[in-house]
Every structure is written in C-alpha cells, then in structure tokens.
Amino acid sequence: METDATRMCALLVGLPDVNVVGVADEEGQSLEVHVETDAFMVGCAACGTRAWSKGRRPVELVDLPAFGRPAVLVWHKRRWCCPDRSCDVGTFTEAQPAIAPARAGVTDRAGRWMCRQVGVGRSVSAVAWELGCDWHTVMDAVVAYGTPLIEDPARIGDVTALGLDETLFVREGPWNERSWVTSIVDVTRPAQLLDVVEDRTAKAPSDWLDAHPQAWRDAIGWGVIDLSGPYRKTFGDSLPDATLVADPFHVVKLANTRLDDVRRRTQQETLGHRGHRDDPLYRSRKLLTIGHERLDDKGNAKLENLLEAGDPHGEVRMAWHAKETLRGLYDQPAEDAPGYLEDLIDSLLEPDMAPELRQLGRTLRTWRSEICAWHRAQVSNGPTEATNNLIKVIKRIGFGFRRFRNYRLRVLLYAGRPNWDLLATIKPAPPPP
C-alpha cells in the first residue's frame, strides 16, 4: 500500500473524521483507498447500553473517479456488540451518513454525482463504465437520490393551463403489444413535465389530479387535449371548472388525415391500385399537406396540374379546400370563430360531400366548443409535444425501458425541472425492502 499522504488527502477532501490507512494502486484495477473513522464510544440504539467493539470489517464503496481512474473506498467499519443480553439488537456496525448511507454500495458524494450525471441526460451504462461498477449500482443510487428530488412538493408550483398527451412506453409480447403512458404537462412557458402516469385511460390522470389539493386544482383554468375522449372525461371528472381547449395542431392534423383518406380512395377508384411513384395523386400527397401560403407559384401550378390529372370528380380538391378553410379558423377573431366554424361544419355535412368529409364535419361538431376555446385561451399542446420529444431522448439514451419506475424517474429528472440545488442537502431515499 502507498503512503503518499498528499495523494490520499486529495482523494478524501470533504470526508470528515476519516483517517486514510492506505492506498492500493494496482495496474488495471480500480484505485482502492482504505479508510477508517476515529475511535469513539457508542451506545446501543435500542437500549442505550454502552456497546463493546468487536473489531472492524471492510466494506467496499464505489467512489468518485480519481486521477482519471475508477476509485473504490474501502471503509473498515467498526463492529459493535450490545452487552445487554435482553436486547434484541445483538451486534451492529457503525453508521456515518457523510461517508455512505446505510446499506448503500456507493459513497454519499458519488451517489449524488451519479444522480446529477444521469439527470442531465447521460446513460446509466456510461456512468457505470466511468466509475468501474455495474449498471444496478448506479441505478440504485439514482433512485435513492433522485426520488426525493422528483417528489419535492415545491417542484410542482401553481398551474393555470394543463396539457395531457399519450406517449408510447414499450412494445412487448410476441405481438409487440403497445403499452402507453400519459404525460401531464404545465403548458405555460417555460413548459414543465409534472408527471407521467401509466396507461392512457381517463382514470390514471384523474387519480393523479385527485391526489392534489383542491385549491391547486381550482387554479387550473384551461385543459389542453388532442381530441381524446378519455382525457376529455378526465377533465370533466377532476377539473370540471376548467375550460377544455382542443389543440390546434391535432385539429388540423385530423383534417389532413381525412384529406389523405379521400386521396387514397380516389386513387383506388380511378386507377384500381395503391399509389405508385408516377401516379398524379401519389405525387401530390406532400403538396396537399402544405399550407397554401407556403406554396410559391411553381408549387401551386404543380399541385393544380396533378389534381387535374388524378382527381376527375374534384373530391380531393374539395377535401384540400376544407382543410385550408379549417386552418383559416385560427386567423379569425374570437367573436367570429364560432360562426365561421359552424358554417364550415354545415358545408361538410352536405349530402353530396365525400364520406370522409362528412365524418370530419361530425367530429368538428362534437368538439366545436373546445376548438373555439383556443381563441380565448391561446394555449396549445405544443409544449406537451416538446416535452414528449425530451422523453423520447431519454428513451433513446436508455435503449428503451421495461420498468415504469425507472422510466418515470429518468424522464422527470431530465424534463421535470427538479431543483438541483437540493441535491447537496436531501436525504437519500432508503432502498426498497
């Protein structure tokens, strides 16, 4: 063992009442720093009787990297025996939370460092490789130190506009059955992921909302959803006073979907097959989804020629016009929006309209109040979609997740805006039994 005091002291800055007894430095191995605490008398935690020392036993703890190498702190923990034969404790070992939490495999400072590294987007595997330990050691530390951060009551402040949206959690089983989760997002700027709950039913987010104080729920004036019946029920059950807003992106997306349905059907009816590369309607598919104001003269001329060639009955043209008319709704003043939308719905429900457009009209009528509410709220699920993109980043970094607990922890540390200043002061959560 080395006895270079300078080197040993540099490694152990911030560990009070710790004596370095040696350093084992073998090539190809983690740097081992052997330490022990100062001798002192203790009493049994159960009965208070003065305990007897039974020597020490070494405990290896993963520590912060040192000198570009993984390091292990070998803590020679003192063992104690309670002399009171009636005491149920028997023997116990010393505890020094400043060095390491009870039953932890890492030092306290290493655990907090692991949590921060994973929280900013590093993979658990990368952190484990840097520290020379296994994946589970790092993940256990992230759970221990990250859980108090995401469960901090102050993390979720007052919310005035709440967005709900589903995102894919995992595909599993022989048929790749999909499991979904619901993202709960404060859609005011800057957006904040409040939580994720399992499933995309009405009950899961309702239970989450019902667990919060009534005063907090009463402050939510707007609820933003993507034409989802279950989420509509969530707000009706748990936030009945909040005004529902249909997300404009999803409203226009629905119109684009119906437009594409008309295009596909017309393609099949006129040519008898799915779209091929040289078919006019197939070539027009992307142009049809572009807003008319974004098409230059060349683009407009190309679209016109393709529709002339492939749309003999003008159904695709009519669907495109309906989509653009719906987009124009969001340029209308708030007082004119309901009448504008009602006129569009009436035209879509005409008997001679394509069945896909009549279906669009029925959907718009079902959601007309929520659609028009956007003009008063001026909030959307854009922040929710942005948050879902952050979730996808974490999923890619982790190569997917199978355990919801780990998934929830990782995405909330990354996108939930925890107060990282608390990391230096929080008490780590105890390991599960």
VEXROKOL-880134 format. One record per residue (C-alpha): residue number from 1; x, y, z. Coordinates in Angstrom, 3 decimals. Layout:
N
> NUM,X,Y,Z
...
END
This chain:
433
> 1,0.000,0.000,0.000
> 2,1.123,3.533,-0.770
> 3,1.534,6.070,1.975
> 4,1.684,9.259,-0.060
> 5,-0.221,11.492,2.328
> 6,-0.715,14.279,-0.185
> 7,-2.332,11.983,-2.689
> 8,-4.562,10.337,-0.119
> 9,-5.726,13.627,1.334
> 10,-6.553,14.965,-2.121
> 11,-8.782,11.981,-2.702
> 12,-10.651,12.350,0.544
> 13,-11.475,16.048,0.671
> 14,-14.896,16.519,2.179
> 15,-14.946,13.350,4.303
> 16,-14.832,14.469,7.945
> 17,-13.374,12.374,10.754
> 18,-11.896,9.889,8.297
> 19,-8.395,8.508,8.562
> 20,-6.657,7.146,5.491
> 21,-4.823,3.946,6.320
> 22,-3.511,3.163,2.858
> 23,-3.934,3.153,-0.879
> 24,-3.787,0.085,-3.103
> 25,-2.819,1.024,-6.635
> 26,-2.611,-1.998,-8.935
> 27,-2.400,-1.577,-12.692
> 28,-5.665,-2.400,-14.443
> 29,-7.657,-2.210,-11.203
> 30,-9.697,0.477,-9.536
> 31,-7.767,2.668,-7.136
> 32,-8.505,1.425,-3.613
> 33,-8.430,3.888,-0.753
> 34,-8.590,2.252,2.692
> 35,-10.108,4.385,5.439
> 36,-11.443,4.138,8.925
> 37,-13.167,6.534,11.269
> 38,-11.832,7.857,14.525
> 39,-12.349,5.624,17.554
> 40,-15.261,6.641,19.764
> 41,-17.683,5.145,22.212
> 42,-21.275,4.475,21.202
> 43,-24.405,3.282,22.907
> 44,-26.841,0.716,21.600
> 45,-29.527,2.416,19.534
> 46,-32.214,0.201,21.077
> 47,-31.418,0.193,24.797
> 48,-28.712,2.842,25.142
> 49,-26.228,0.486,26.822
> 50,-22.551,1.250,26.147
> 51,-21.501,-1.050,23.302
> 52,-18.329,-3.116,23.021
> 53,-16.076,-3.038,19.987
> 54,-15.774,-6.279,18.024
> 55,-13.144,-5.084,15.583
> 56,-13.715,-3.933,12.022
> 57,-14.900,-5.372,8.732
> 58,-14.097,-3.905,5.284
> 59,-16.914,-2.581,3.129
> 60,-16.214,-1.572,-0.471
> 61,-17.921,1.574,-1.709
> 62,-17.799,2.973,-5.230
> 63,-16.350,6.467,-5.041
> 64,-15.825,9.346,-7.452
> 65,-13.193,8.824,-10.145
> 66,-9.708,9.961,-9.189
> 67,-6.838,10.820,-11.493
> 68,-8.883,9.653,-14.469
> 69,-9.435,6.217,-12.948
> 70,-12.292,4.493,-11.125
> 71,-11.850,4.569,-7.353
> 72,-13.134,2.392,-4.541
> 73,-13.333,3.497,-0.932
> 74,-12.694,0.545,1.379
> 75,-14.272,1.534,4.656
> 76,-13.121,-0.543,7.577
> 77,-16.299,-0.246,9.593
> 78,-16.205,-0.798,13.304
> 79,-18.469,-3.551,14.628
> 80,-20.212,-3.165,17.949
> 81,-21.875,-5.565,20.352
> 82,-24.571,-4.715,22.871
> 83,-23.669,-6.348,26.214
> 84,-27.279,-6.393,27.368
> 85,-28.408,-9.990,26.755
> 86,-32.061,-8.955,26.869
> 87,-31.543,-6.539,23.958
> 88,-32.675,-7.790,20.562
> 89,-30.019,-5.813,18.666
> 90,-27.034,-8.024,19.380
> 91,-24.333,-6.677,17.052
> 92,-24.337,-3.699,14.721
> 93,-21.896,-1.701,12.613
> 94,-21.128,1.992,12.742
> 95,-23.044,4.392,10.580
> 96,-21.646,7.551,9.010
> 97,-24.146,9.088,6.549
> 98,-21.490,11.595,5.459
> 99,-19.483,8.681,4.099
> 100,-22.297,6.485,2.803
> 101,-25.990,5.860,3.505
> 102,-26.968,2.656,5.244
> 103,-26.809,-0.456,3.013
> 104,-25.514,1.631,0.110
> 105,-22.869,0.403,-2.304
> 106,-21.575,3.901,-3.100
> 107,-20.249,6.830,-1.127
> 108,-22.619,9.672,-0.459
> 109,-20.754,12.076,-2.720
> 110,-20.572,9.510,-5.520
> 111,-24.302,8.811,-5.261
> 112,-25.169,12.490,-5.601
> 113,-22.789,12.792,-8.539
> 114,-24.345,9.761,-10.261
> 115,-27.819,11.224,-9.873
> 116,-26.764,14.548,-11.407
> 117,-24.966,12.906,-14.316
> 118,-27.911,10.708,-15.210
> 119,-30.320,13.592,-14.625
> 120,-28.678,15.753,-17.288
> 121,-29.053,13.019,-19.872
> 122,-26.100,10.620,-19.583
> 123,-26.861,6.934,-19.835
> 124,-26.634,4.798,-16.729
> 125,-24.254,2.466,-18.563
> 126,-21.859,5.308,-19.426
> 127,-21.741,6.491,-15.821
> 128,-21.240,2.913,-14.604
> 129,-18.351,2.440,-17.035
> 130,-16.667,5.624,-15.840
> 131,-16.938,4.519,-12.225
> 132,-15.956,0.914,-12.867
> 133,-19.136,-0.538,-11.402
> 134,-22.233,-2.284,-12.717
> 135,-25.462,-0.781,-14.038
> 136,-27.517,-1.676,-10.985
> 137,-25.151,0.126,-8.608
> 138,-25.617,3.391,-10.483
> 139,-29.363,2.961,-10.965
> 140,-29.863,2.217,-7.261
> 141,-28.040,5.459,-6.447
> 142,-30.134,7.414,-8.962
> 143,-33.284,6.019,-7.369
> 144,-32.070,6.827,-3.847
> 145,-31.037,10.413,-4.560
> 146,-33.382,11.209,-7.439
> 147,-36.635,10.142,-5.796
> 148,-36.604,12.946,-3.179
> 149,-35.927,15.446,-5.984
> 150,-38.891,14.475,-8.136
> 151,-41.171,14.074,-5.117
> 152,-40.223,17.504,-3.767
> 153,-43.575,19.267,-3.124
> 154,-42.121,22.572,-4.297
> 155,-41.258,21.133,-7.732
> 156,-44.850,21.486,-8.893
> 157,-45.952,25.066,-8.449
> 158,-49.220,26.748,-9.364
> 159,-50.580,25.660,-12.750
> 160,-53.072,27.625,-14.849
> 161,-53.058,25.548,-18.053
> 162,-52.638,21.769,-18.050
> 163,-51.947,19.549,-21.048
> 164,-52.422,15.793,-21.371
> 165,-50.966,13.614,-24.085
> 166,-50.089,9.968,-24.522
> 167,-46.695,8.586,-25.451
> 168,-45.561,5.048,-26.148
> 169,-43.867,3.357,-23.218
> 170,-42.876,-0.058,-24.535
> 171,-43.728,-2.758,-27.056
> 172,-43.780,-6.193,-25.507
> 173,-45.027,-9.689,-26.071
> 174,-44.928,-11.855,-29.203
> 175,-47.275,-9.441,-30.974
> 176,-45.465,-6.260,-29.935
> 177,-48.402,-5.097,-27.882
> 178,-48.038,-1.438,-27.046
> 179,-48.153,-0.007,-23.542
> 180,-48.855,3.703,-23.194
> 181,-48.269,6.362,-20.585
> 182,-49.821,9.784,-20.132
> 183,-47.700,12.904,-19.857
> 184,-49.066,15.614,-17.555
> 185,-47.576,18.962,-18.528
> 186,-47.788,22.573,-17.428
> 187,-48.140,24.120,-20.895
> 188,-47.368,27.674,-19.834
> 189,-43.905,28.946,-20.733
> 190,-41.472,27.501,-19.925
> 191,-43.160,24.112,-20.166
> 192,-42.683,21.633,-17.339
> 193,-43.335,17.917,-17.216
> 194,-45.269,17.499,-13.985
> 195,-45.555,13.721,-14.034
> 196,-46.157,10.627,-16.128
> 197,-48.749,8.006,-15.240
> 198,-49.319,4.530,-16.607
> 199,-51.925,3.976,-19.327
> 200,-53.869,6.496,-21.402
> 201,-57.257,5.967,-19.839
> 202,-59.279,8.635,-18.073
> 203,-58.688,7.086,-14.652
> 204,-54.894,7.319,-14.465
> 205,-54.579,11.123,-14.821
> 206,-57.790,11.593,-12.812
> 207,-56.287,9.738,-9.872
> 208,-53.165,11.886,-10.150
> 209,-55.174,15.101,-10.172
> 210,-57.434,13.984,-7.326
> 211,-54.366,13.413,-5.145
> 212,-53.589,17.156,-5.232
> 213,-55.193,19.805,-3.021
> 214,-58.481,21.276,-4.169
> 215,-57.060,24.805,-4.145
> 216,-54.328,23.737,-6.571
> 217,-56.869,22.170,-8.912
> 218,-59.146,25.182,-8.734
> 219,-56.349,27.381,-10.091
> 220,-56.260,25.400,-13.376
> 221,-58.359,27.385,-15.816
> 222,-57.501,25.608,-19.087
> 223,-57.101,21.988,-20.086
> 224,-55.490,21.197,-23.442
> 225,-56.086,17.845,-25.150
> 226,-55.818,16.290,-28.612
> 227,-59.445,15.317,-29.323
> 228,-59.141,12.419,-26.886
> 229,-62.342,11.133,-25.352
> 230,-60.674,9.654,-22.235
> 231,-58.779,12.868,-21.496
> 232,-61.967,14.836,-22.009
> 233,-63.532,12.678,-19.305
> 234,-60.503,13.264,-17.066
> 235,-61.092,16.989,-17.049
> 236,-64.823,16.530,-16.667
> 237,-64.341,14.311,-13.614
> 238,-61.429,16.017,-11.855
> 239,-61.369,19.586,-13.206
> 240,-64.979,20.369,-14.099
> 241,-64.443,24.135,-13.914
> 242,-61.512,24.138,-16.343
> 243,-62.247,25.130,-19.931
> 244,-61.206,22.463,-22.415
> 245,-59.131,23.514,-25.425
> 246,-58.689,21.303,-28.470
> 247,-55.094,21.506,-29.606
> 248,-54.972,23.327,-32.992
> 249,-52.234,21.080,-34.358
> 250,-54.317,17.961,-33.819
> 251,-57.433,19.603,-35.235
> 252,-55.628,20.442,-38.472
> 253,-53.924,17.039,-38.407
> 254,-57.360,15.419,-38.369
> 255,-58.333,17.407,-41.464
> 256,-55.105,16.326,-43.171
> 257,-55.871,12.705,-42.267
> 258,-59.352,12.924,-43.828
> 259,-57.812,14.614,-46.878
> 260,-55.375,11.748,-47.255
> 261,-58.220,9.258,-46.864
> 262,-60.038,10.928,-49.769
> 263,-56.862,10.895,-51.854
> 264,-56.268,7.192,-51.227
> 265,-59.857,6.249,-52.019
> 266,-59.864,8.316,-55.206
> 267,-56.568,6.731,-56.224
> 268,-58.055,3.251,-55.781
> 269,-61.295,4.103,-57.580
> 270,-59.670,5.753,-60.585
> 271,-56.617,3.529,-61.138
> 272,-57.528,0.358,-59.272
> 273,-54.375,0.184,-57.182
> 274,-52.453,1.892,-54.427
> 275,-50.365,4.873,-55.330
> 276,-47.318,4.308,-57.495
> 277,-44.408,6.640,-57.891
> 278,-45.648,8.183,-61.156
> 279,-49.343,8.439,-60.222
> 280,-50.548,12.068,-60.052
> 281,-52.333,11.742,-56.714
> 282,-49.406,9.922,-55.149
> 283,-47.069,12.673,-56.304
> 284,-49.393,15.292,-54.823
> 285,-49.583,13.787,-51.329
> 286,-46.992,16.088,-49.723
> 287,-48.101,19.207,-51.578
> 288,-51.635,18.673,-50.283
> 289,-50.495,18.924,-46.648
> 290,-48.535,22.154,-47.130
> 291,-50.354,25.356,-46.231
> 292,-51.380,27.312,-49.299
> 293,-49.482,30.400,-48.121
> 294,-46.245,28.399,-48.164
> 295,-46.609,27.308,-51.796
> 296,-44.980,29.529,-54.370
> 297,-46.269,29.923,-57.922
> 298,-44.357,26.845,-59.069
> 299,-45.763,24.740,-56.242
> 300,-49.318,25.921,-56.849
> 301,-49.023,25.176,-60.559
> 302,-47.653,21.697,-59.883
> 303,-50.453,20.906,-57.431
> 304,-53.079,22.192,-59.855
> 305,-51.719,20.043,-62.687
> 306,-51.573,16.920,-60.529
> 307,-55.157,17.365,-59.339
> 308,-56.332,17.973,-62.898
> 309,-54.720,14.687,-63.926
> 310,-55.720,12.483,-60.999
> 311,-58.892,13.924,-59.430
> 312,-61.639,13.690,-62.078
> 313,-64.527,14.322,-59.667
> 314,-62.865,17.063,-57.647
> 315,-63.203,15.251,-54.304
> 316,-59.542,15.629,-53.367
> 317,-59.683,19.303,-54.311
> 318,-62.739,19.752,-52.103
> 319,-61.030,17.994,-49.191
> 320,-57.984,20.211,-49.637
> 321,-60.221,23.289,-49.632
> 322,-61.920,22.074,-46.426
> 323,-58.549,21.603,-44.759
> 324,-57.406,25.095,-45.723
> 325,-60.710,26.584,-44.577
> 326,-60.272,24.913,-41.207
> 327,-56.749,26.302,-40.951
> 328,-58.220,29.740,-41.587
> 329,-60.289,29.367,-38.420
> 330,-57.228,30.212,-36.346
> 331,-56.861,33.547,-38.111
> 332,-60.367,34.634,-37.133
> 333,-61.160,36.990,-34.241
> 334,-62.520,35.259,-31.155
> 335,-66.010,36.680,-31.659
> 336,-66.186,35.421,-35.257
> 337,-64.718,31.950,-34.708
> 338,-67.922,30.102,-33.619
> 339,-69.908,31.298,-36.630
> 340,-67.004,30.609,-39.002
> 341,-66.659,27.047,-37.695
> 342,-70.402,26.393,-37.767
> 343,-70.569,27.455,-41.432
> 344,-67.707,25.075,-42.240
> 345,-69.390,22.207,-40.395
> 346,-72.682,22.805,-42.212
> 347,-70.922,22.685,-45.571
> 348,-69.076,19.479,-44.663
> 349,-72.314,17.765,-43.668
> 350,-73.985,18.363,-47.042
> 351,-75.271,15.074,-48.524
> 352,-73.150,15.381,-51.670
> 353,-69.905,15.678,-49.716
> 354,-67.378,12.846,-49.638
> 355,-68.000,10.449,-46.726
> 356,-64.606,11.286,-45.255
> 357,-65.517,14.976,-45.145
> 358,-68.898,14.260,-43.567
> 359,-67.032,12.291,-40.912
> 360,-64.751,15.296,-40.386
> 361,-67.803,17.528,-40.040
> 362,-69.320,15.285,-37.372
> 363,-66.090,15.291,-35.388
> 364,-65.785,19.067,-35.605
> 365,-69.378,19.455,-34.396
> 366,-68.670,17.204,-31.410
> 367,-65.653,19.308,-30.441
> 368,-66.737,22.764,-31.672
> 369,-66.751,24.434,-28.231
> 370,-63.281,23.078,-27.389
> 371,-61.961,24.107,-30.799
> 372,-63.229,27.674,-30.463
> 373,-61.951,27.911,-26.890
> 374,-58.434,28.265,-28.279
> 375,-59.188,31.829,-29.352
> 376,-59.713,32.784,-25.709
> 377,-57.058,30.600,-24.114
> 378,-54.239,30.970,-26.677
> 379,-52.655,27.813,-25.282
> 380,-51.865,24.603,-27.102
> 381,-50.256,21.226,-26.606
> 382,-47.123,22.377,-28.387
> 383,-45.221,22.451,-25.060
> 384,-46.549,18.961,-24.325
> 385,-45.262,17.689,-27.659
> 386,-41.903,19.342,-26.948
> 387,-41.807,17.596,-23.583
> 388,-42.622,14.280,-25.257
> 389,-39.600,14.845,-27.505
> 390,-37.443,15.150,-24.382
> 391,-38.942,11.883,-23.159
> 392,-38.019,10.240,-26.451
> 393,-34.441,11.463,-25.979
> 394,-34.242,9.645,-22.652
> 395,-35.794,6.531,-24.190
> 396,-33.163,6.531,-26.923
> 397,-30.345,7.063,-24.416
> 398,-31.651,4.197,-22.271
> 399,-32.380,1.964,-25.312
> 400,-35.943,1.694,-24.063
> 401,-37.403,0.907,-20.650
> 402,-39.254,-2.037,-19.204
> 403,-39.703,-0.845,-15.631
> 404,-42.055,2.091,-15.239
> 405,-40.408,3.273,-12.005
> 406,-37.077,3.790,-13.743
> 407,-38.754,5.387,-16.754
> 408,-40.683,7.868,-14.625
> 409,-37.626,8.771,-12.565
> 410,-35.378,9.316,-15.571
> 411,-37.809,11.477,-17.551
> 412,-38.744,13.617,-14.546
> 413,-35.105,14.236,-13.667
> 414,-34.487,15.286,-17.268
> 415,-37.683,17.182,-18.147
> 416,-39.426,17.711,-14.816
> 417,-37.304,20.723,-13.776
> 418,-36.233,19.454,-10.327
> 419,-34.444,21.848,-8.025
> 420,-30.892,20.593,-8.389
> 421,-29.725,22.904,-5.605
> 422,-31.427,20.493,-3.211
> 423,-29.239,17.603,-4.297
> 424,-26.485,18.577,-1.858
> 425,-28.856,18.597,1.106
> 426,-31.501,15.922,0.562
> 427,-31.567,12.666,2.478
> 428,-31.444,9.721,0.064
> 429,-34.491,7.508,-0.086
> 430,-33.972,4.146,1.676
> 431,-33.605,1.100,-0.574
> 432,-36.753,-0.974,-1.093
> 433,-37.156,-3.940,1.258
END
